[in-house]
Amino acid sequence: MTNYPNVFRVLQHFDNPQLHDIPGEVELQLSRLSLGETIGPGETVAITAGSRGIANIQYVIRAIVQHLKRLGANPFIVPAMGSHGGGTAEGQQKLIESYGITESFCRCPIRTDMSTVIMCNSAEGFPVHFDAHAHSADHVIVCNRVKPHSLFTGDHESGLMKMMLIGLGKNNGAKIYHKAIKDYGFDQILRSVAGKVLTNCSIVAGIAIIESPYGQTAKIEAIAPNDFESREKYLLTQAKQLMPRLPFTTADILLVDEIGKNISGSGLDVNVVGRKYLIHQAAENEYPKIRMIAVRDLSRLTHGSAMGIGLVEFCRKRVLDKMDVNATRVNALTGGYFFEAMLPLDYDTDSDMMHVMLSQVGLVKPLDARMMWIRNTVTLAEVECSTAYFDEAKRRDDLEIISDLRPLPFDATRNLSDEHMNPATLSYADDQH
């Protein structure tokens, strides 16, 4: 297999703020809001649980439950994830349970239904939908991670405000809002609908989470509803600074072991791979610039959703075999970004796929191709890199070379090992709780 570039492994050194006492921090943050002045004994409180693989999310939600119980309230959990889980109640409950958010662990009921209540009309004239169970509660606590969105850019991207729209709007609301976004833009619709939700529903608090470049909980902040807009804007700037990144800004080939909804809304984080604005290439001032991306598998926790497969050029055939076509289509069409479900060229083996990709790198000799190999777009501390990067890596203070140059580790089936890029400890993307 001398026609394939040799590889070496680098360790990236990121800043790593990390909370170690998750329940204690949640309790401290919620105590600052004095919720007992608003929530009376016996009142019901709905807590949102989304579809992303947020680190320690089951511990965060259980701590929220415990705080509310100490106030004498009756908390329950509602899946808040738009059309995810195939747009069904059963699929959404299965999703949150796969993250460890179960009735037995969190010690409160989970109320799953795709029904919504139309609270009012937006200023733009479309109906504003809200989860029926959450609407029936006396109060609602919105919990979500704050991070850059895979498609939209602005002062507010993924976070509490988006959760009030897409998450709590369920499939009915998500369909309408994504259509409206095409006409009015994300920022306007976000502010418009979030404002209506805050006015018409008893949102008592938000729990915002920021993660470190290593996919661990870096910060938890409880926010009063009137401060959602200002605090989330600030937290987004922090989240952007902490985002993991690839070690090099250009590549002929990026090999990705797995994509999935638990990793990113677009399966792979386009903020990491440089495809936020254009489907198959980076925009003029966007980095990294990657010529071709290949995907080897779907994550276990994506439950067959292959959203994002349309953003890459090549994949292993097993990706398509594991793909839940209906769930993927529902998610793509609800969001209006059907191109994310389009299919790339597929191959039976890694060797076959790599051979084709290396034939498409231009005038560069295959042995000199610039290639990076990652587990997913969250787990980026260790990256396999081809020989073409070796000299630059030796000069970089932020990179540590932790292996010798060696051939790609193909096995007897002409495939790369599925365990080769797994870190010593599980990332949140595969945490089995």
C-alpha positions in Angstrom: 0.0 0.0 0.0 2.8 2.3 -0.9 0.5 4.6 -2.8 -1.0 5.9 0.4 0.7 8.7 2.4 2.2 7.8 5.7 0.7 9.4 8.8 1.7 10.6 12.2 -0.3 11.6 15.2 -0.3 15.0 16.9 -1.7 16.1 20.2 -3.3 19.5 20.3 -3.0 21.7 23.4 -6.2 23.6 24.0 -7.2 25.7 27.0 -9.3 23.4 29.1 -11.6 25.0 31.6 -13.7 22.3 33.3 -16.3 22.1 36.0 -15.9 19.1 38.3 -19.0 19.4 40.5 -21.8 19.6 38.0 -24.7 19.2 40.5 -23.1 21.7 42.9 -22.7 24.3 40.2 -26.3 23.9 39.0 -27.6 24.4 42.5 -25.4 27.4 43.1 -26.5 29.0 39.8 -30.2 28.4 40.3 -30.0 29.6 43.9 -28.9 33.0 42.6 -32.3 33.4 40.8 -34.4 32.9 44.0 -36.9 30.9 42.1 -38.9 30.2 45.3 -40.2 33.7 45.0 -41.9 32.8 41.6 -42.5 29.0 41.9 -45.1 28.1 44.5 -45.3 24.7 46.3 -47.1 22.1 44.2 -46.7 24.0 40.9 -45.5 22.2 37.9 -42.3 23.0 36.0 -41.4 21.7 32.6 -37.6 21.2 31.9 -36.4 21.0 28.3 -34.2 18.2 27.1 -32.7 18.5 23.6 -31.4 16.1 21.0 -27.7 17.0 21.2 -25.1 15.0 23.0 -24.3 17.6 25.6 -21.6 16.5 28.1 -23.1 15.6 31.5 -26.6 16.7 30.5 -28.3 14.0 32.5 -26.5 15.3 35.7 -27.5 18.9 34.8 -31.1 18.0 34.4 -31.2 15.8 37.5 -29.8 18.7 39.5 -32.4 21.1 38.2 -35.1 18.5 39.2 -33.6 18.3 42.7 -33.5 22.1 43.1 -37.2 22.4 42.1 -38.2 19.6 44.5 -36.5 21.4 47.3 -38.8 24.3 46.5 -41.8 22.0 46.7 -42.5 22.1 43.0 -43.4 19.2 40.7 -40.9 19.1 37.8 -41.2 17.0 34.7 -39.0 16.7 31.5 -40.2 17.5 27.9 -38.1 16.5 24.8 -37.5 19.8 23.0 -35.9 18.9 19.6 -38.1 20.1 16.7 -38.3 17.2 14.2 -35.5 15.1 15.5 -36.1 11.5 16.4 -38.0 11.0 13.2 -40.5 13.6 14.3 -42.2 11.1 16.6 -42.8 11.1 20.3 -41.3 7.6 20.6 -38.2 8.6 18.7 -37.7 11.7 20.8 -38.0 9.8 24.1 -35.6 7.2 22.8 -33.1 10.0 22.0 -33.1 11.6 25.4 -33.0 8.2 27.1 -29.9 7.4 25.1 -28.2 10.4 26.8 -29.0 9.0 30.2 -32.1 11.2 30.7 -34.5 8.7 32.1 -37.3 8.9 34.7 -35.4 6.7 37.1 -32.2 8.6 36.9 -33.6 12.1 36.9 -36.4 11.1 39.4 -39.2 12.8 37.7 -41.7 12.1 34.8 -40.9 12.5 31.1 -43.9 13.8 29.1 -43.4 13.1 25.4 -45.8 14.3 22.8 -45.6 16.0 19.5 -48.7 18.1 20.1 -48.4 21.8 20.2 -50.5 24.8 21.3 -50.8 27.9 19.1 -50.2 30.7 21.5 -50.5 33.6 19.2 -49.3 34.9 15.8 -45.8 36.4 15.3 -45.4 39.9 14.0 -44.7 38.4 10.6 -48.1 36.7 10.7 -47.4 33.0 11.2 -48.6 31.0 14.2 -46.3 30.5 17.2 -46.3 26.8 18.4 -45.4 25.6 21.9 -45.1 22.1 23.3 -48.5 21.2 24.7 -47.1 19.7 27.9 -44.8 22.6 28.5 -47.7 25.0 27.9 -49.8 23.2 30.5 -47.1 23.6 33.1 -47.1 26.5 35.5 -43.5 27.3 34.6 -40.8 26.3 32.2 -37.0 26.1 32.5 -35.0 26.1 29.3 -31.8 24.1 29.3 -29.4 24.1 26.4 -25.8 24.4 25.3 -24.7 27.7 23.8 -22.5 27.3 20.7 -22.0 28.4 17.1 -24.8 27.2 14.8 -24.0 24.9 11.9 -26.0 27.1 9.4 -26.8 30.5 10.9 -24.6 33.4 11.9 -25.4 36.2 14.3 -25.3 37.5 17.9 -27.4 34.5 18.9 -27.0 31.0 17.3 -27.6 27.8 19.2 -28.7 28.3 22.7 -31.7 29.1 24.9 -33.5 31.4 22.5 -33.3 28.8 19.7 -34.5 26.2 22.1 -37.7 28.2 22.7 -38.4 28.2 19.0 -37.2 25.0 17.3 -37.1 22.8 20.4 -40.3 23.7 22.1 -42.0 24.4 18.8 -41.7 20.7 18.1 -42.2 19.5 14.5 -45.1 21.8 13.8 -43.3 25.0 14.8 -39.9 24.0 13.4 -41.4 23.6 9.9 -43.0 27.0 10.0 -40.0 28.8 11.5 -37.5 27.4 9.1 -39.8 28.5 6.2 -40.0 32.0 7.8 -36.2 32.1 8.2 -35.8 31.8 4.4 -37.9 34.9 4.0 -36.9 37.1 7.0 -33.6 35.7 8.2 -32.6 33.8 11.3 -32.0 36.7 13.5 -35.3 38.4 13.0 -37.3 35.2 13.4 -35.3 34.2 16.5 -36.0 37.5 18.2 -39.6 37.6 17.0 -40.7 34.2 18.2 -38.6 34.2 21.3 -40.2 37.5 22.3 -43.7 36.0 21.9 -42.7 32.9 23.9 -41.3 35.0 26.8 -44.5 37.1 26.8 -47.0 34.3 26.6 -45.3 31.5 28.6 -44.0 31.4 32.2 -40.3 30.9 31.4 -38.7 31.3 34.8 -35.1 30.5 34.0 -32.5 29.3 31.5 -29.6 27.0 32.1 -26.9 27.8 29.6 -24.0 25.4 29.2 -20.6 26.0 27.5 -18.2 23.2 26.6 -14.4 23.0 26.5 -12.5 22.1 23.3 -12.3 18.6 24.8 -16.1 18.2 24.9 -16.4 18.7 28.7 -18.5 21.0 30.7 -16.6 24.3 31.0 -19.3 26.6 32.3 -23.0 26.5 33.6 -24.9 29.7 34.0 -28.5 30.2 35.2 -30.1 33.2 33.5 -33.3 35.1 34.2 -35.7 35.4 31.2 -35.2 39.1 30.8 -31.5 38.5 30.4 -31.6 35.7 27.9 -30.8 38.0 24.9 -27.8 39.9 26.5 -26.2 37.0 28.3 -26.5 34.5 25.5 -24.8 37.0 23.2 -21.9 37.2 25.6 -21.8 33.4 26.2 -21.6 32.8 22.5 -18.4 34.8 22.2 -16.9 32.6 24.9 -18.1 29.4 23.2 -16.5 30.4 20.0 -13.2 31.0 21.7 -13.4 27.5 23.2 -14.3 25.6 20.0 -12.0 22.8 19.1 -10.3 23.2 15.7 -8.3 21.2 13.2 -4.5 21.6 13.5 -4.0 22.8 9.9 -5.9 25.3 7.8 -5.8 23.4 4.4 -6.2 19.8 3.4 -6.7 17.7 0.3 -8.5 15.1 2.3 -10.3 15.0 5.7 -11.2 11.5 6.9 -13.9 11.4 9.5 -14.7 8.3 11.5 -18.3 9.2 12.4 -21.0 11.8 12.0 -24.2 12.1 13.9 -26.9 14.4 15.4 -25.4 13.9 18.8 -22.2 15.5 17.5 -23.7 18.4 15.5 -27.0 19.5 14.0 -25.4 19.0 10.7 -23.8 15.7 11.6 -20.3 17.2 11.5 -19.7 20.7 12.7 -19.3 22.9 9.7 -17.6 25.5 11.9 -14.8 22.9 12.3 -14.6 21.7 8.7 -15.1 25.1 7.0 -18.4 24.5 5.2 -20.8 26.8 7.0 -21.6 29.1 4.0 -21.1 26.9 0.9 -22.0 23.2 0.6 -18.8 21.7 -0.7 -16.1 24.3 -0.1 -15.1 27.0 2.2 -16.1 30.6 1.6 -13.4 33.1 0.6 -12.5 34.1 4.2 -13.5 30.8 5.8 -11.0 28.3 7.2 -10.1 25.5 7.1 -10.2 24.9 3.3 -10.7 21.2 2.7 -11.0 19.8 -0.9 -12.7 16.5 0.0 -14.3 15.0 3.1 -14.9 11.3 3.6 -17.1 9.7 6.3 -16.5 6.2 7.5 -19.6 5.6 9.8 -22.6 6.9 11.7 -22.3 7.4 15.4 -24.3 5.0 17.6 -26.2 7.8 19.3 -27.5 9.3 16.0 -30.0 6.5 15.8 -29.7 6.3 12.0 -29.9 10.0 11.3 -27.4 10.8 8.6 -27.9 14.6 8.5 -24.8 16.2 7.1 -24.0 13.3 4.7 -24.8 15.7 1.8 -21.9 18.0 2.9 -19.3 15.4 2.1 -18.0 13.9 -1.1 -17.3 10.3 -0.2 -18.4 7.7 2.4 -18.2 4.0 3.3 -21.2 2.0 2.0 -22.0 1.0 5.6 -23.0 4.6 6.3 -25.8 4.3 3.8 -26.7 0.9 5.1 -27.2 2.3 8.6 -29.0 5.4 7.5 -32.6 5.8 8.6 -33.8 7.3 5.4 -37.2 8.5 6.7 -35.7 10.2 9.9 -33.0 11.9 7.8 -35.5 13.2 5.3 -37.9 14.4 7.9 -35.1 16.4 9.6 -33.8 17.7 6.3 -37.1 18.8 4.9 -38.3 20.3 8.2 -35.3 22.5 8.4 -35.5 23.2 4.6 -31.9 22.2 4.1 -32.5 19.1 2.0 -29.0 19.2 0.5 -27.7 17.9 3.9 -29.4 14.6 3.1 -28.0 14.2 -0.4 -25.8 11.2 -0.9 -22.1 11.1 -1.7 -20.2 8.5 -3.6 -19.9 5.3 -1.5 -17.4 2.5 -1.4 -17.2 -0.9 0.2 -13.8 -0.4 1.8 -11.6 2.4 3.1 -8.9 1.3 0.7 -11.2 1.7 -2.3 -12.4 5.1 -1.1 -8.9 6.4 -0.3 -7.7 5.2 -3.8 -10.4 7.3 -5.5 -9.9 10.3 -3.3 -6.1 10.4 -3.9 -6.8 10.3 -7.6 -8.7 13.5 -7.3 -6.2 15.7 -5.5 -4.8 17.4 -8.6 -1.2 17.5 -9.5 -0.1 16.5 -6.0 1.4 13.0 -5.8 -0.7 10.7 -3.6 2.2 10.3 -1.2 2.4 14.1 -0.7 -1.3 14.6 -0.2 -2.3 16.8 2.7 -4.6 14.5 4.8 -6.1 14.7 8.3 -8.0 11.9 10.0 -10.3 12.5 13.0 -12.8 10.6 15.0 -15.5 13.3 14.8 -15.7 17.1 14.9 -15.8 17.1 18.7 -12.9 14.8 19.5 -10.0 16.8 18.1 -7.3 16.6 20.7 -5.5 13.9 18.7 -5.4 14.0 15.0 -3.7 11.8 12.5 -1.8 13.8 9.8 0.0 12.9 6.6 3.7 13.3 6.0 3.1 16.6 4.2 2.4 18.3 7.6 5.3 16.8 9.5 7.9 19.6 9.1 5.3 22.3 10.1 4.1 20.2 13.1 7.7 20.1 14.4 7.9 23.9 14.4 4.5 24.4 16.2 4.5 25.0 20.0 0.8 24.1 20.2 1.3 20.7 18.7 3.0 17.7 20.1 4.0 14.8 17.8 3.2 11.6 19.7 3.9 9.0 17.1 6.4 8.1 14.4 5.6 8.4 10.7 4.0 5.1 9.7 1.8 3.5 7.0 -2.0 3.9 7.3 -3.2 0.9 9.4 -5.2 -1.1 6.9 -6.3 -4.5 8.1 -6.9 -7.7 6.2 -10.3 -6.5 5.0 -8.6 -3.4 3.4 -10.3 -1.2 6.1 -8.9 1.1 8.7 -9.5 0.1 12.3 -12.7 1.5 13.9 -10.9 1.8 17.2 -7.7 3.5 16.0 -8.9 7.0 16.6 -10.8 6.3 19.8 -9.3 8.3 22.7 -8.4 6.5 25.9 -11.4 8.0 27.6 -14.9 8.2 26.0 -16.0 11.6 24.7 -19.6 12.8 25.2 -20.3 11.7 21.6 -20.1 8.1 22.7 -20.6 8.3 26.4 -22.8 5.3 27.4 -23.7 6.9 30.8 
